[in-house]
């Protein structure tokens, strides 16, 4: 399996090179040359596998330059850090299924990908006796998950940008209380989109990227998406074993990475995944795209679901590649148009195609609080505000479309957003011991303006160079 750029400017490269490149050198995003499609017999052969066994089988479809035993070991050590052997357990509550993705060390779905990616980076660097400096932006959970994936690892320094004062208190504590000397937190005086723009601009400075061997941990890194594909397949197969032959996933998303993993899983499994619900908060650029056929940058609204407070979805370009019939030039032109005008419009045929792939609903903050409250009263189960957005979108889908077996992705433990949960159910969620231990710890972070040059200067001062 070789990998290409959405913009067509690189020669096909193997998986390991794609991981280390992160963002393609032509400014595009990396994708496999083709997406495999599993036959019914191949799908049936996967049904009885454990999560780790399934991860190996799915990842092996996309990875052919890592020895099988090494890949199995990487998967094993990555998911040993989770508090359940199931890794992503599936439970039924009310009239929906909840896919719990928060059983990793930082209690968020990003752990599923970033525990694997951290170990993968370490493995590839040890083979080459090399080093790297990881650079990433976070709207909340990616930062802590990335830091926990690589803290203390040799030959890796990590620089994480987060919007100062715009992540939850617990998210900030998880990032900034890590004392390992290879971890650097930069609190940017702006929005997540400002952080993301700095990261992309820095990667696009190819001489800087090469000099400091920058690696990407945001979902622009294909390995992140690949690791997330696994839990969609795992959940769909669990229900298939119960005789449910079509499922719909409801995905709270702002950056389009998690739901793009669902799109890849749908391409893999065919009719077993009937549909994907794209759930947004007031930052509804993606809902506007699906429902109205326009992708238009707006002003970021600060909400109680901060990980979705995004107005430029960095993974959207990957979907554009398929929407445009894998036409590199059209993708490149569209992204250039967006950079200049802040908007992309689509033809009627393209809108219909997007609406075949996705349904979409936006859930505001008041409704999110009501959903957390109502779901708790009905089931005793506490949703975090991001998961509540997904559940709210699922209920709208059911009201409009009728019966469906919907799996809602639970992207974070409710303890990470205690203020929002308390507003909804009049009590704080239980706090795991690991989170309680963060209180009172010294914090390490640097506040910087939203300046590309200031961030690059900071990296130059603290980066590994040999």
Secondary structure, DSSP 8 states (H G I E B T S, - for coil): -EEEETTS-S--EEHHHHHHH-S-TTS--EEESS-----HHHHHTTTT--HHHHHHHHHHTT--SS-HHHHHHHHHHHHTTSSSTTSS-EEEETTEEEEE---STTSBTHHHHHHHHHHHHHHHHHHHT--EEEEEEESSHHHHHHHHHHTT-TTEEEEEEEETT-S-HHHHHHHHT---TTEEEEEEES-HHHHHHHHHHHHH-HHHHHHTTEEE-STTSHHHHHHHHHHHHHHHHHHHHTT---EEEEEE-SSSHHHHHHHHHHHHHGGGEEEEEEEE-S--HHHHHHHHSEEE-------SSGGG--SS-TTHHHHHHHHTTT-HHHHHHHHHHHHHHSEEE--HHHHHHHHHHEEEEE--HHHHHHHHHHHHHHHS----HHHHHHHHHHHHHHHHH----EEEEE-B-GGGGHHHHHHHHSS-----HHHHTTTT-----EEEES-HHHHHHHHHHH----
